[in-house]
Amino acid sequence: MIHYQDRWAIVTGASSGLGRGLAARLADRGMSLVLTGRNEARLDEAAHQIQRATPRVKVETVTADLSTRSGLSALLDHVGDRPIEVLVNNAGFGSYGAFAEADADREDNEVAVDVSAVITLARAFLPGMIARGSGGILNVASAIAFQPAPYQAVYGASKAFVLSFSQALWAEARVAGVTVTALCPGPTRTGFVDALGADVGHTAIYRRLADPEPVIEAGLRALDKGRAVVIPGVRNKVVAISGRFMPPEWLTRIAARLLRPIGTALRPPIEVRNETVIHASAERVWDLLTDVEGWPSWYRACRWVRMESTGSAASSPGAARPVSFRWKAHPVVLRSTVIAAERPHSFAIDADAMGLHAERMFTIHPTPDGLSSVVISHETQVGPVARLGRVFLARRLRAANQAMFDDLARAAGRGVATQATPAALSSHRVVLTSR
């Protein structure tokens, strides 16, 4: 049970957003307040506004940076030994972008505020609540806590900690009549997004921001009812629940798509890379690859080729009409266009079939002795077929591409293609990716 009237509450991050709103609602319930935040001017403004609205309660402020020991000490020293009935751990901030490129100092401070301060303040005030048999802690977590958050890795992990920590304390404290609740809102119009220091308006997650008032009401209502977790908003509830029934890899990939920064390229569902050594000159290999009409004479999987435009593969990149052709690679009929050709270094085509678009680039490098060639094939496939059959198709594709290399080596007149050695600066490998 929580006794609000004439009791003390601490609200961190109270200068704006949810913290300011929660503080005002607690004052309406008759609680005196200790408010803390980093911005002294905004904190004083919030305190004055609450004091004017509820003159019967006391409102005190402590300007402090809770990412530092000195800031936490300043708050704890100010409170002293007075009993705290409600603690609202709302202070926190996030970051956005690839972890490998993130500002390390900012993310260290993020963990200090979002995680360490929550622990320190709960440790300071929960024992007194348990001893008295009344009180409550409202920890502001986030809907992002229910799944990994690519491009917000530290923030998502911090909020996952707050969620787990709150649930554990709820189980420990409830027998004493004390409530610990994790409030898990989705993106809310609080200033949090602006403080990210990055443009996130393009993402599916942050495109729409919820109003703060329903979040505040949901949090205090859950605290009153002694609930361990509250997730305001139907969409946020659905996302949180659906993650329980989804493989972790799928869940993470979906989150990555929803949070992906502008300019981050999507990786194709299928990406296969083969490398091999063919005992023939680079010119000989290139001539065989680019003579698409001659493929059926040496490429066993190719049944026929029908040209659809004039010109040659070698001239197609600069030609007004690129070389295009239809061909059958058993059992599929494909329509292709030569998209790059530079003798004797590279050759690339695309290929389209129902539900599938592929691009394949060949690069050719002569070995140091000039007698052989390192041939690299890099193929990507996108489309419904590639997505649905990713694992099966990628393995088959790698084997099919190596079979083509074997055919190419025979046509070049020097036997079967062999696996590239370290001396030839190449290796066989296949990479499976998913969009």
KEMARMAR-347929 format. One line per field, with one value per residue: residue number from 1; residue in three letters; x, y, z of N, C-alpha, C in turn. Coordinates in steps of 0.05 Angstrom, whole numbers. Example, Ala and Ser with C-alpha at 12.3 -4.5 7.8 and 13.67 -1.06 7.14 Angstrom:
KEMARMAR-347929
num 1/2
residu ALA/SER
n_east 264/257
n_north -114/-45
n_up 156/142
ca_east 246/273
ca_north -90/-21
ca_up 156/143
c_east 264/258
c_north -66/1
c_up 156/157
end
This chain:
KEMARMAR-347929
num 1/2/3/4/5/6/7/8/9/10/11/12/13/14/15/16/17/18/19/20/21/22/23/24/25/26/27/28/29/30/31/32/33/34/35/36/37/38/39/40/41/42/43/44/45/46/47/48/49/50/51/52/53/54/55/56/57/58/59/60/61/62/63/64/65/66/67/68/69/70/71/72/73/74/75/76/77/78/79/80/81/82/83/84/85/86/87/88/89/90/91/92/93/94/95/96/97/98/99/100/101/102/103/104/105/106/107/108/109/110/111/112/113/114/115/116/117/118/119/120/121/122/123/124/125/126/127/128/129/130/131/132/133/134/135/136/137/138/139/140/141/142/143/144/145/146/147/148/149/150/151/152/153/154/155/156/157/158/159/160/161/162/163/164/165/166/167/168/169/170/171/172/173/174/175/176/177/178/179/180/181/182/183/184/185/186/187/188/189/190/191/192/193/194/195/196/197/198/199/200/201/202/203/204/205/206/207/208/209/210/211/212/213/214/215/216/217/218/219/220/221/222/223/224/225/226/227/228/229/230/231/232/233/234/235/236/237/238/239/240/241/242/243/244/245/246/247/248/249/250/251/252/253/254/255/256/257/258/259/260/261/262/263/264/265/266/267/268/269/270/271/272/273/274/275/276/277/278/279/280/281/282/283/284/285/286/287/288/289/290/291/292/293/294/295/296/297/298/299/300/301/302/303/304/305/306/307/308/309/310/311/312/313/314/315/316/317/318/319/320/321/322/323/324/325/326/327/328/329/330/331/332/333/334/335/336/337/338/339/340/341/342/343/344/345/346/347/348/349/350/351/352/353/354/355/356/357/358/359/360/361/362/363/364/365/366/367/368/369/370/371/372/373/374/375/376/377/378/379/380/381/382/383/384/385/386/387/388/389/390/391/392/393/394/395/396/397/398/399/400/401/402/403/404/405/406/407/408/409/410/411/412/413/414/415/416/417/418/419/420/421/422/423/424/425/426/427/428/429/430/431/432/433/434/435
residu MET/ILE/HIS/TYR/GLN/ASP/ARG/TRP/ALA/ILE/VAL/THR/GLY/ALA/SER/SER/GLY/LEU/GLY/ARG/GLY/LEU/ALA/ALA/ARG/LEU/ALA/ASP/ARG/GLY/MET/SER/LEU/VAL/LEU/THR/GLY/ARG/ASN/GLU/ALA/ARG/LEU/ASP/GLU/ALA/ALA/HIS/GLN/ILE/GLN/ARG/ALA/THR/PRO/ARG/VAL/LYS/VAL/GLU/THR/VAL/THR/ALA/ASP/LEU/SER/THR/ARG/SER/GLY/LEU/SER/ALA/LEU/LEU/ASP/HIS/VAL/GLY/ASP/ARG/PRO/ILE/GLU/VAL/LEU/VAL/ASN/ASN/ALA/GLY/PHE/GLY/SER/TYR/GLY/ALA/PHE/ALA/GLU/ALA/ASP/ALA/ASP/ARG/GLU/ASP/ASN/GLU/VAL/ALA/VAL/ASP/VAL/SER/ALA/VAL/ILE/THR/LEU/ALA/ARG/ALA/PHE/LEU/PRO/GLY/MET/ILE/ALA/ARG/GLY/SER/GLY/GLY/ILE/LEU/ASN/VAL/ALA/SER/ALA/ILE/ALA/PHE/GLN/PRO/ALA/PRO/TYR/GLN/ALA/VAL/TYR/GLY/ALA/SER/LYS/ALA/PHE/VAL/LEU/SER/PHE/SER/GLN/ALA/LEU/TRP/ALA/GLU/ALA/ARG/VAL/ALA/GLY/VAL/THR/VAL/THR/ALA/LEU/CYS/PRO/GLY/PRO/THR/ARG/THR/GLY/PHE/VAL/ASP/ALA/LEU/GLY/ALA/ASP/VAL/GLY/HIS/THR/ALA/ILE/TYR/ARG/ARG/LEU/ALA/ASP/PRO/GLU/PRO/VAL/ILE/GLU/ALA/GLY/LEU/ARG/ALA/LEU/ASP/LYS/GLY/ARG/ALA/VAL/VAL/ILE/PRO/GLY/VAL/ARG/ASN/LYS/VAL/VAL/ALA/ILE/SER/GLY/ARG/PHE/MET/PRO/PRO/GLU/TRP/LEU/THR/ARG/ILE/ALA/ALA/ARG/LEU/LEU/ARG/PRO/ILE/GLY/THR/ALA/LEU/ARG/PRO/PRO/ILE/GLU/VAL/ARG/ASN/GLU/THR/VAL/ILE/HIS/ALA/SER/ALA/GLU/ARG/VAL/TRP/ASP/LEU/LEU/THR/ASP/VAL/GLU/GLY/TRP/PRO/SER/TRP/TYR/ARG/ALA/CYS/ARG/TRP/VAL/ARG/MET/GLU/SER/THR/GLY/SER/ALA/ALA/SER/SER/PRO/GLY/ALA/ALA/ARG/PRO/VAL/SER/PHE/ARG/TRP/LYS/ALA/HIS/PRO/VAL/VAL/LEU/ARG/SER/THR/VAL/ILE/ALA/ALA/GLU/ARG/PRO/HIS/SER/PHE/ALA/ILE/ASP/ALA/ASP/ALA/MET/GLY/LEU/HIS/ALA/GLU/ARG/MET/PHE/THR/ILE/HIS/PRO/THR/PRO/ASP/GLY/LEU/SER/SER/VAL/VAL/ILE/SER/HIS/GLU/THR/GLN/VAL/GLY/PRO/VAL/ALA/ARG/LEU/GLY/ARG/VAL/PHE/LEU/ALA/ARG/ARG/LEU/ARG/ALA/ALA/ASN/GLN/ALA/MET/PHE/ASP/ASP/LEU/ALA/ARG/ALA/ALA/GLY/ARG/GLY/VAL/ALA/THR/GLN/ALA/THR/PRO/ALA/ALA/LEU/SER/SER/HIS/ARG/VAL/VAL/LEU/THR/SER/ARG
n_east 17/8/18/-2/-16/13/64/132/160/208/228/263/296/260/252/226/181/159/175/165/110/93/110/77/27/34/39/-13/-38/-24/28/92/151/216/253/295/344/385/385/383/351/305/288/276/235/196/187/166/119/91/87/55/8/-6/-4/-4/33/103/158/220/284/339/394/428/474/461/493/541/580/583/536/495/507/497/441/424/446/417/365/372/354/299/236/220/166/150/188/209/241/259/297/338/369/378/413/431/446/498/532/587/605/593/593/634/639/590/555/574/559/504/492/506/467/417/420/457/445/391/396/426/392/347/368/379/329/290/297/277/224/206/214/176/131/103/97/126/160/170/196/218/220/220/184/220/249/235/257/318/354/378/420/404/432/456/420/372/389/398/347/323/349/328/274/277/302/264/221/242/251/199/177/206/192/137/113/119/85/100/106/137/143/150/148/132/134/120/152/147/119/161/209/251/265/286/331/363/401/403/374/315/266/252/248/209/195/200/169/118/94/71/22/40/6/-31/7/29/-16/-25/21/18/-31/-19/19/-12/-44/-8/21/70/90/75/49/36/-12/-39/-11/42/36/23/70/106/85/84/137/150/136/167/225/289/326/294/263/302/320/275/269/316/304/263/289/330/382/381/407/431/447/405/418/419/372/397/464/520/587/638/704/758/813/832/866/886/895/876/852/833/795/759/741/711/671/643/622/563/528/555/552/520/553/593/576/544/494/467/418/400/409/381/388/368/380/424/496/556/581/627/623/577/570/578/544/485/444/443/469/422/389/354/355/362/374/376/325/302/278/310/315/365/412/472/510/559/624/691/747/807/782/731/662/593/525/453/395/330/272/208/189/241/302/367/437/500/569/630/698/765/831/898/945/1008/1047/1025/1003/955/889/855/789/732/666/610/547/481/414/347/278/213/219/273/273/239/262/314/358/360/364/410/453/448/458/511/537/521/545/599/601/595/643/678/662/678/733/745/730/768/811/847/835/799/771/805/807/822/886/920/965/947/915/861/798/748/683/618/566/510/455/403/346
n_north -24/45/107/169/222/276/255/241/245/226/249/235/265/307/356/360/330/262/259/309/311/267/283/327/302/270/310/330/290/300/296/316/340/320/343/327/343/357/407/467/514/497/459/490/520/480/465/513/518/472/483/529/508/471/492/473/433/416/433/415/424/393/404/362/317/254/215/216/203/245/273/237/233/285/287/246/265/312/293/264/232/230/197/165/157/147/132/155/133/164/192/193/178/169/140/138/101/63/18/10/58/94/147/136/158/183/139/111/146/143/90/97/133/109/58/49/91/80/32/49/88/57/21/55/72/32/-6/23/30/-23/-36/-2/-22/1/38/55/42/70/53/79/47/21/6/-15/-49/-102/-129/-140/-82/-61/-9/21/-2/1/33/2/-45/-25/-10/-59/-82/-50/-65/-121/-118/-89/-124/-166/-140/-127/-178/-190/-149/-145/-177/-149/-108/-69/-37/-47/-22/-28/18/18/53/67/105/171/237/274/301/267/244/288/295/254/268/256/246/214/211/186/132/73/65/114/149/164/195/184/216/244/243/198/159/174/169/114/93/111/88/34/30/40/-6/-45/-71/-106/-94/-47/-32/19/32/0/-18/-21/-61/-105/-112/-124/-172/-205/-216/-257/-304/-310/-330/-311/-289/-272/-234/-196/-181/-157/-114/-87/-70/-34/5/23/66/124/112/65/7/-45/-113/-167/-222/-269/-281/-299/-320/-342/-366/-383/-418/-417/-451/-417/-360/-293/-265/-307/-331/-288/-280/-327/-322/-275/-286/-296/-322/-368/-398/-447/-486/-500/-493/-532/-527/-491/-489/-463/-401/-340/-284/-216/-165/-125/-120/-126/-160/-136/-84/-65/-33/21/26/47/11/-38/-104/-155/-215/-278/-338/-407/-436/-495/-512/-464/-407/-348/-277/-234/-180/-150/-116/-95/-95/-104/-115/-149/-156/-154/-175/-171/-189/-183/-220/-241/-274/-304/-277/-268/-234/-228/-211/-217/-215/-223/-223/-221/-240/-242/-293/-286/-311/-307/-349/-371/-356/-321/-327/-294/-299/-263/-264/-240/-247/-227/-217/-249/-306/-313/-295/-331/-381/-378/-405/-457/-446/-415/-450/-487/-453/-438/-487/-494/-451/-464/-509/-486/-459/-503/-523/-479/-480/-527/-513/-474/-505/-529/-568/-583/-532/-509/-505/-441/-422/-396/-370/-353/-314/-323/-354/-406/-389/-380/-335/-324/-284/-242/-203
n_up 0/-14/17/3/20/52/51/28/-37/-87/-149/-205/-261/-269/-293/-342/-390/-378/-325/-302/-309/-278/-227/-219/-215/-170/-132/-134/-107/-57/-41/-17/-51/-75/-125/-180/-229/-287/-312/-286/-292/-319/-283/-237/-258/-267/-214/-191/-221/-204/-150/-150/-169/-131/-73/-21/-13/-3/-44/-65/-95/-128/-163/-203/-233/-248/-269/-245/-186/-150/-162/-148/-94/-77/-82/-46/2/8/16/63/124/119/112/51/12/-42/-98/-159/-212/-263/-292/-349/-412/-483/-539/-609/-667/-701/-659/-663/-681/-643/-593/-541/-489/-482/-483/-439/-398/-406/-389/-336/-317/-334/-313/-268/-232/-221/-192/-148/-123/-112/-76/-35/-16/-16/27/73/59/59/113/137/114/73/11/-53/-116/-178/-236/-295/-352/-416/-477/-512/-484/-490/-532/-569/-591/-646/-668/-626/-584/-532/-503/-508/-483/-432/-415/-416/-373/-332/-334/-321/-271/-241/-241/-211/-161/-149/-137/-92/-56/-51/-12/34/28/-8/-70/-133/-195/-265/-315/-381/-433/-503/-557/-539/-534/-506/-506/-506/-556/-583/-553/-568/-605/-658/-723/-723/-744/-791/-781/-770/-717/-689/-717/-704/-646/-580/-537/-474/-428/-423/-413/-364/-331/-336/-312/-257/-243/-247/-207/-162/-163/-153/-193/-231/-282/-333/-395/-434/-486/-543/-589/-570/-531/-563/-593/-552/-532/-577/-587/-553/-579/-623/-660/-634/-671/-714/-689/-675/-725/-747/-712/-725/-777/-766/-738/-770/-792/-837/-901/-889/-918/-940/-929/-975/-979/-996/-1004/-1036/-1041/-1081/-1092/-1133/-1166/-1232/-1282/-1327/-1371/-1352/-1393/-1426/-1392/-1384/-1437/-1446/-1407/-1422/-1472/-1480/-1514/-1526/-1480/-1474/-1496/-1461/-1409/-1366/-1339/-1369/-1416/-1463/-1499/-1517/-1553/-1541/-1554/-1595/-1602/-1562/-1505/-1485/-1502/-1479/-1430/-1446/-1486/-1523/-1523/-1478/-1475/-1475/-1455/-1458/-1422/-1405/-1345/-1321/-1276/-1293/-1328/-1346/-1350/-1372/-1366/-1387/-1342/-1330/-1357/-1365/-1397/-1379/-1330/-1302/-1301/-1304/-1292/-1289/-1267/-1277/-1253/-1239/-1178/-1162/-1162/-1185/-1179/-1207/-1201/-1232/-1218/-1240/-1229/-1247/-1227/-1192/-1225/-1274/-1302/-1286/-1261/-1211/-1197/-1177/-1154/-1139/-1116/-1108/-1085/-1086/-1066/-1061/-1067/-1054/-1000/-974/-984/-964/-934/-956/-1012/-1015/-1002/-1044/-1086/-1079/-1089/-1143/-1168/-1160/-1191/-1241/-1244/-1248/-1299/-1329/-1323/-1349/-1401/-1410/-1419/-1383/-1345/-1283/-1241/-1183/-1111/-1086/-1061/-1002/-1021/-1069/-1054/-1041/-1023/-1010/-994/-965/-954/-915/-911/-884/-898
ca_east 0/23/5/7/-21/33/88/152/167/230/225/288/290/234/251/210/171/144/183/150/82/89/113/53/5/39/32/-42/-46/-17/56/114/169/244/256/322/349/411/381/373/330/280/279/263/209/177/181/149/93/77/81/32/-16/-11/11/-3/55/130/172/248/299/368/406/449/479/460/513/565/578/577/508/479/512/483/413/421/452/394/342/378/340/270/224/211/144/150/212/204/266/252/320/351/370/385/431/422/467/513/548/616/611/581/609/637/633/561/542/581/541/478/490/507/441/395/423/470/429/367/404/435/369/330/382/378/302/273/297/260/196/200/212/151/108/88/114/127/180/162/219/210/235/212/175/243/262/225/272/343/349/399/423/401/439/461/395/354/398/395/319/318/358/309/251/283/308/239/205/255/246/170/173/218/181/108/104/120/66/114/103/157/130/164/131/145/120/133/161/128/126/172/236/270/273/303/356/380/423/404/348/302/239/248/245/181/191/198/154/94/99/46/19/50/-14/-40/29/30/-39/-21/41/8/-52/-6/32/-34/-54/13/29/99/97/53/57/14/-15/-44/11/65/30/24/98/119/75/90/164/153/130/183/253/304/339/274/255/323/321/252/277/337/291/247/306/352/388/381/431/441/438/394/432/400/367/417/490/539/612/656/730/772/835/830/893/884/900/853/839/818/772/741/728/690/648/628/610/540/516/570/550/511/574/611/563/525/468/454/406/399/411/368/394/345/390/449/520/573/584/649/616/551/567/576/526/458/427/459/463/402/384/339/369/351/392/358/301/290/283/317/321/389/425/500/510/586/643/716/766/798/780/705/639/570/499/431/378/303/252/185/194/270/321/395/459/525/593/655/723/786/857/919/963/1034/1063/1011/993/929/872/836/763/714/638/594/519/460/387/326/252/199/231/298/268/226/280/341/378/362/373/438/471/447/470/540/545/517/566/625/599/600/672/690/657/694/760/748/729/793/831/867/824/778/778/814/803/843/903/928/984/933/899/832/787/720/665/590/554/481/445/374/335
ca_north 0/71/130/193/247/286/239/251/230/235/245/242/274/321/382/360/304/245/265/333/304/249/299/343/284/262/333/331/270/310/289/336/329/327/340/329/344/370/434/482/533/482/446/511/527/459/467/536/512/453/497/547/492/456/507/460/414/427/425/421/417/387/403/341/298/227/197/219/197/270/280/219/240/310/281/231/283/331/278/257/209/232/174/169/138/140/139/153/133/172/204/175/188/148/146/126/97/39/17/12/86/111/162/119/173/187/114/105/163/132/67/107/144/91/33/51/109/65/13/64/100/35/10/75/78/8/-18/38/23/-50/-35/11/-37/17/53/45/52/70/54/84/31/27/-16/-26/-69/-129/-141/-126/-57/-52/20/32/-26/7/42/-21/-64/-12/-11/-87/-85/-37/-82/-145/-109/-81/-148/-180/-126/-130/-204/-189/-128/-146/-190/-128/-87/-48/-42/-38/-23/-19/32/13/67/69/132/191/265/284/313/245/241/310/292/232/279/244/247/187/214/168/105/64/67/142/166/174/197/184/237/235/241/170/143/181/157/85/87/114/68/8/32/37/-33/-64/-87/-107/-82/-35/-24/35/32/-26/-26/-29/-87/-126/-116/-137/-199/-221/-224/-282/-327/-307/-336/-287/-277/-258/-210/-176/-170/-139/-89/-73/-56/-12/26/27/94/131/106/38/-11/-71/-136/-184/-248/-289/-270/-322/-313/-364/-359/-407/-414/-431/-452/-404/-332/-277/-259/-330/-334/-266/-284/-347/-312/-254/-296/-309/-340/-393/-412/-475/-504/-509/-490/-554/-519/-473/-505/-447/-372/-325/-255/-198/-140/-128/-110/-146/-156/-118/-56/-59/-12/47/26/57/-12/-58/-132/-169/-241/-297/-363/-427/-450/-515/-513/-437/-389/-322/-254/-221/-157/-146/-90/-86/-112/-91/-136/-176/-155/-158/-180/-172/-191/-188/-241/-240/-295/-298/-277/-269/-216/-234/-197/-233/-201/-238/-208/-239/-230/-261/-300/-273/-322/-301/-373/-378/-333/-323/-318/-290/-295/-252/-264/-233/-252/-214/-224/-268/-333/-312/-293/-355/-404/-368/-424/-479/-436/-405/-473/-497/-433/-440/-511/-490/-432/-478/-527/-469/-455/-528/-522/-457/-489/-547/-499/-460/-524/-537/-585/-574/-510/-518/-485/-421/-425/-371/-357/-340/-293/-327/-377/-411/-384/-372/-318/-324/-260/-239/-176
ca_up 0/-15/30/-12/34/71/49/10/-62/-103/-178/-220/-288/-265/-306/-366/-399/-360/-297/-294/-307/-255/-203/-215/-207/-142/-116/-133/-88/-30/-34/-20/-72/-81/-154/-188/-257/-293/-321/-262/-299/-324/-258/-221/-271/-261/-185/-187/-232/-187/-125/-154/-173/-105/-53/5/-11/-6/-68/-63/-120/-126/-190/-201/-255/-235/-281/-229/-157/-135/-166/-131/-66/-71/-78/-22/24/11/27/90/135/118/99/24/6/-70/-114/-188/-227/-290/-306/-368/-440/-502/-561/-633/-687/-699/-635/-670/-687/-622/-574/-518/-465/-480/-476/-411/-381/-410/-371/-309/-310/-338/-297/-242/-214/-213/-171/-124/-109/-101/-53/-14/-5/-14/54/90/51/69/142/144/103/53/-7/-81/-134/-206/-253/-323/-371/-444/-494/-526/-466/-495/-554/-574/-606/-663/-671/-599/-570/-504/-492/-506/-462/-406/-408/-410/-346/-314/-333/-305/-243/-229/-236/-189/-136/-144/-124/-65/-38/-49/13/54/21/-24/-99/-152/-222/-289/-335/-407/-455/-529/-562/-527/-539/-481/-510/-508/-583/-590/-539/-580/-620/-685/-737/-723/-753/-814/-772/-764/-688/-679/-736/-689/-617/-565/-517/-448/-407/-419/-402/-336/-318/-335/-292/-230/-238/-243/-181/-143/-164/-146/-217/-236/-308/-347/-423/-445/-515/-554/-606/-553/-519/-584/-599/-529/-529/-601/-585/-538/-596/-647/-657/-628/-695/-729/-673/-677/-753/-750/-697/-741/-799/-756/-727/-787/-800/-865/-915/-883/-940/-933/-940/-989/-965/-1003/-1013/-1039/-1053/-1088/-1103/-1143/-1184/-1258/-1295/-1353/-1368/-1346/-1419/-1435/-1375/-1390/-1463/-1443/-1391/-1435/-1496/-1469/-1534/-1525/-1454/-1475/-1506/-1440/-1382/-1367/-1330/-1388/-1438/-1487/-1496/-1539/-1550/-1544/-1564/-1609/-1588/-1549/-1476/-1480/-1507/-1469/-1410/-1457/-1509/-1519/-1517/-1465/-1483/-1458/-1466/-1442/-1421/-1387/-1327/-1313/-1293/-1292/-1350/-1335/-1368/-1361/-1379/-1379/-1329/-1328/-1371/-1369/-1403/-1372/-1301/-1290/-1317/-1286/-1303/-1271/-1277/-1266/-1256/-1222/-1150/-1157/-1177/-1177/-1192/-1204/-1210/-1234/-1220/-1249/-1222/-1254/-1206/-1196/-1247/-1299/-1316/-1276/-1254/-1188/-1205/-1154/-1161/-1117/-1125/-1089/-1094/-1071/-1075/-1044/-1068/-1038/-972/-964/-986/-960/-926/-976/-1038/-1014/-1004/-1071/-1104/-1077/-1104/-1171/-1177/-1162/-1215/-1264/-1245/-1259/-1328/-1341/-1323/-1371/-1426/-1413/-1429/-1364/-1324/-1265/-1223/-1157/-1090/-1085/-1038/-990/-1038/-1091/-1041/-1043/-1008/-1015/-972/-971/-933/-915/-897/-885/-895
c_east 18/6/15/5/1/58/107/156/191/224/250/280/264/232/233/198/155/150/167/121/76/91/88/30/9/33/2/-52/-37/11/74/136/197/248/286/324/375/408/367/350/304/270/265/236/188/168/161/121/77/69/57/6/-25/4/13/20/82/143/201/262/328/378/430/450/481/479/539/559/571/548/490/482/497/453/408/426/429/370/347/363/310/259/213/190/143/176/205/231/260/276/332/352/380/406/422/445/481/531/577/624/602/602/611/631/603/547/550/563/512/473/490/480/419/396/433/455/404/374/411/411/350/342/380/351/284/273/278/230/188/197/186/126/91/107/114/150/169/187/210/229/226/201/198/257/255/239/298/338/374/398/415/409/442/435/375/363/395/366/310/327/337/283/255/288/282/222/216/249/216/164/184/203/151/98/104/100/77/112/127/146/149/144/145/131/135/143/139/138/135/198/258/282/293/331/374/403/425/376/337/274/232/242/216/175/185/182/130/100/73/46/28/28/-24/-18/32/8/-35/-1/32/-14/-40/8/11/-43/-33/22/59/107/72/64/34/13/-19/-21/35/60/33/53/112/111/84/119/169/150/147/212/269/316/318/266/276/325/298/258/297/324/276/264/329/357/385/408/443/430/427/411/412/395/387/441/510/564/629/682/744/795/830/856/890/889/874/837/822/793/751/726/706/666/631/615/584/526/530/567/541/532/592/598/540/496/453/444/406/401/398/373/370/354/416/472/535/575/606/642/591/550/565/557/499/439/444/451/443/396/368/355/357/374/375/351/288/298/288/320/343/397/454/502/538/604/669/738/794/792/753/683/615/544/478/414/351/286/229/192/224/284/349/414/484/548/616/679/746/813/878/936/991/1050/1049/999/965/914/856/810/744/686/624/566/501/433/368/299/239/211/257/293/257/245/309/361/382/374/402/458/471/461/501/551/543/538/593/625/604/630/687/686/675/723/765/748/755/816/851/856/804/788/785/809/827/860/910/947/971/914/869/824/758/704/638/580/524/472/415/366/316
c_north 25/92/155/218/253/268/251/232/243/229/254/249/290/347/383/332/289/252/289/327/286/265/316/326/275/285/336/311/277/304/313/323/339/322/343/328/358/399/450/500/519/468/466/519/506/460/489/531/493/466/516/531/478/469/493/441/429/416/434/411/411/385/384/325/270/207/198/212/222/278/263/227/266/305/266/248/302/317/271/232/211/207/181/148/129/150/135/156/139/182/184/189/165/158/131/124/71/39/21/41/105/126/147/133/177/161/105/121/153/108/77/118/124/66/38/69/95/46/28/76/79/24/29/76/53/-4/-4/32/-4/-50/-22/-4/-20/31/41/57/49/74/58/68/39/2/-29/-47/-98/-142/-127/-102/-49/-22/35/11/-20/16/19/-40/-51/-14/-40/-94/-74/-54/-107/-139/-103/-105/-164/-167/-127/-156/-204/-171/-131/-158/-170/-106/-65/-56/-31/-43/-13/-7/30/27/63/98/152/219/278/299/292/243/263/307/270/243/268/246/218/188/196/140/98/67/95/160/179/173/199/208/227/230/213/153/149/168/127/77/89/94/41/7/28/8/-54/-81/-85/-92/-70/-25/-7/33/4/-36/-35/-56/-109/-132/-131/-167/-217/-231/-250/-307/-327/-316/-311/-274/-262/-232/-188/-164/-151/-112/-73/-58/-32/11/34/56/98/124/79/19/-37/-93/-154/-209/-269/-274/-292/-313/-338/-353/-384/-399/-430/-429/-443/-375/-317/-270/-282/-334/-313/-270/-305/-337/-292/-263/-311/-328/-367/-409/-441/-495/-514/-509/-510/-546/-502/-489/-489/-418/-360/-296/-238/-170/-144/-117/-133/-140/-136/-89/-47/-36/16/49/37/35/-34/-86/-144/-195/-258/-323/-382/-440/-470/-514/-486/-422/-361/-302/-238/-198/-156/-118/-79/-105/-96/-112/-129/-178/-162/-162/-184/-173/-190/-210/-239/-264/-289/-300/-275/-248/-222/-216/-213/-218/-221/-219/-228/-226/-250/-268/-288/-284/-317/-325/-381/-352/-340/-310/-317/-284/-285/-249/-257/-239/-240/-222/-244/-296/-334/-311/-319/-379/-399/-390/-446/-469/-427/-428/-485/-479/-435/-464/-508/-471/-446/-497/-511/-464/-479/-529/-502/-466/-510/-533/-483/-478/-534/-553/-571/-551/-521/-496/-466/-426/-397/-355/-342/-318/-298/-351/-382/-403/-376/-356/-318/-299/-259/-210/-175
c_up 0/-2/17/5/54/72/28/-14/-74/-132/-191/-249/-289/-279/-330/-370/-378/-331/-286/-290/-283/-229/-198/-205/-178/-123/-113/-112/-59/-22/-37/-37/-69/-110/-161/-219/-262/-300/-299/-269/-304/-299/-240/-232/-265/-231/-179/-198/-214/-161/-127/-156/-147/-83/-26/8/-13/-31/-66/-89/-113/-155/-188/-227/-244/-248/-264/-199/-141/-138/-149/-102/-58/-66/-52/3/29/24/57/100/134/103/71/18/-23/-83/-143/-202/-256/-306/-325/-395/-457/-522/-585/-653/-682/-675/-641/-675/-665/-605/-548/-492/-461/-471/-448/-392/-383/-391/-342/-300/-311/-321/-269/-222/-204/-190/-145/-108/-98/-76/-29/0/-2/14/74/85/62/99/151/134/84/35/-35/-97/-163/-223/-282/-341/-399/-457/-509/-509/-473/-518/-557/-593/-622/-668/-646/-579/-540/-490/-488/-484/-434/-397/-403/-382/-326/-311/-316/-276/-228/-222/-212/-162/-129/-128/-95/-46/-33/-23/36/49/5/-53/-114/-180/-243/-309/-362/-430/-481/-533/-555/-532/-512/-483/-511/-536/-591/-577/-549/-595/-648/-697/-737/-733/-777/-805/-766/-734/-679/-697/-722/-659/-602/-546/-490/-427/-402/-406/-372/-320/-315/-314/-264/-223/-232/-215/-159/-141/-157/-169/-221/-261/-320/-374/-434/-475/-526/-572/-591/-540/-539/-590/-577/-528/-553/-600/-571/-556/-621/-642/-652/-652/-711/-715/-676/-705/-758/-736/-713/-764/-790/-746/-746/-794/-830/-878/-908/-903/-928/-945/-953/-974/-971/-1014/-1013/-1053/-1057/-1099/-1111/-1161/-1210/-1272/-1324/-1349/-1362/-1371/-1428/-1418/-1381/-1416/-1461/-1428/-1406/-1461/-1487/-1488/-1534/-1499/-1457/-1484/-1484/-1412/-1381/-1358/-1349/-1412/-1464/-1480/-1521/-1534/-1556/-1553/-1578/-1593/-1576/-1520/-1470/-1484/-1493/-1448/-1423/-1481/-1502/-1511/-1504/-1476/-1464/-1472/-1447/-1444/-1401/-1372/-1313/-1283/-1297/-1317/-1338/-1357/-1356/-1378/-1369/-1368/-1325/-1343/-1376/-1372/-1392/-1342/-1289/-1310/-1298/-1302/-1281/-1283/-1262/-1273/-1238/-1193/-1143/-1175/-1167/-1192/-1186/-1217/-1210/-1234/-1224/-1243/-1231/-1229/-1211/-1219/-1274/-1313/-1308/-1268/-1229/-1197/-1181/-1165/-1136/-1127/-1102/-1102/-1075/-1082/-1057/-1043/-1051/-1009/-960/-964/-981/-955/-947/-1002/-1037/-1016/-1032/-1091/-1103/-1092/-1134/-1183/-1179/-1186/-1240/-1267/-1256/-1289/-1342/-1343/-1346/-1398/-1431/-1421/-1409/-1340/-1306/-1247/-1196/-1137/-1089/-1059/-1026/-1007/-1061/-1080/-1044/-1027/-1017/-991/-982/-948/-936/-899/-899/-883/-872
end
